[in-house]
Amino acid sequence: MDFAPILMSARVASLATLLAVVTGTPLAWLLGRHRFRGQAFIEGLVLLPLVLPPTVLGYYLLVLVNRSAPVGQLFDGLGLELAFTWRGAVLAAWVGSFGLFVRAAQAGFELVDPRLEDAARTLGRSEWSVFCAVTLPLAWRGLAAGTALAFCRAVGEFGITLMVAGNIPGRTQTVPLAIYDYVQANRMAEANALSLLTLAVVGLLLLLARRGSGARL
Amino acid sequence: MIVLPAVLAVASLLLPPAIVQDTLTVFAASDLQLPFGAIVPMFERVTGQKVVLVFGSSGALAAQIERGAPADIFFSADQGYVQQLVDREVLYRGSDQVYALGYLSLVTRRGSGLMLRTLGDLAGSGVVRIAIANPAHAPYGRAAQQAMRRAGIWELVEPKVVLGENVRQAVQFVTTGAVEAGIIARSLAGDPALVAIPVDPSLYDPILQTAGFVRRTARLELARRFLAFVTDTAGWAVMQRYGFARPTSP
């Protein structure tokens, strides 16, 4: 049994989740704590990657980051080639999981009672301090649930990854891609082992997330 | 909960990279899966170098290479995709080589009770579905389609045809019993789960399997050695065992 896909999946899914949390939290806060023009449009945009076929997303991403495209050349120039590298797999998993994190985190922010934030303000706290000391701790269930969902989605990402990063053993091959290869090569024992492992990891995480979030998932 | 991915991310970055940088990356048509699976360990023993194999339909691999996939050498199942990449200056001009002649086999699953003698039998009611590779990007799928056309049964069997993503997947459809019959590469027909008969070669154009070197490669010399190894005594004995024939010299 080859452990490279497991290591690759651990790296890709955790980095993508981290990226989703870092980029998604400000947006989720904006959407959950404010009402503004164009909000419905932005919420639609966040949902779009969850409902679009992964091949469509993969196609547009590849068009964006391939070696002859401006964005691709920019990253190449920085020595961070994206297309057909593990970084491309992170990009794919991030795009796939971003919306899931934002939705759950936004729900968490919406539940925060604004009077508690106002109370902190009357005590002379700065906006940043209010966010860190009041809003974030009160919204944590949503954030935690979003993180777990994003991680599970990133572990399972297949279609976008295949198009942007390819399926290169040891270089871009994550667990789902390895399972696909094993099935095609009729190596059912290995396909079975990896599938069971994925089921166990994702199942356990969902269970933990449901507990942590008070079964609001 | 949020700390977890951060810790994992840092840990995974600290881990040594999964592969050594100095490996030969071979993009190979799916019909080569079994022979290359045997040839690569031999080559690695002889040269002491690592080889990474990536399989897929020739068309899908060509598209990936054109968009910058890190292949060093491309073994297509036909001539067309290599020619196309040479013309687009992705592969070196003049270094491409027909390395083998491939053939089609008609297969059924052992123990299915189905007795096929010719392609014409595919039109019979015992065959509900026929697996071939997707002709849009897989040369063996194109050859299979051509053979059914020339055999005069295409109109009859077209509704039964199921397309595999590549010829390896078409084989998998048959071995798992999902379909009754398949027209596949001879190199994959030796599976003990299959009963195979050759398809009359006059029914399809010769399958000229062609290899080319990727211009971006930093391992041209190693790639050349690998191609030579495949067409040379040790490698070629394996290729022959899987039903490939020597290309007739031009």
Interface residues (C-beta under 8 A of the other chain):
Chain A: A4 L7 M8 A10 R11 A13 S14 L15 T17 L18 V21 L62 N66 R67 G72 E81 A83 F84 T85 W140 L143 A144 T147 A148 F151 G166 N167 I168 P169 G170 R171 D181 V183 Q184 A185 N186 L208 A209 G212
Chain B: M1 I2 L4 P5 A6 L8 A9 A11 S12 L13 L15 A18 I19 T23 T25 S30 Q33 V52 L53 V54 F55 G56 Q64 R67 G68 A69 P70 N166 R168 Q169 Q172 T175 D191
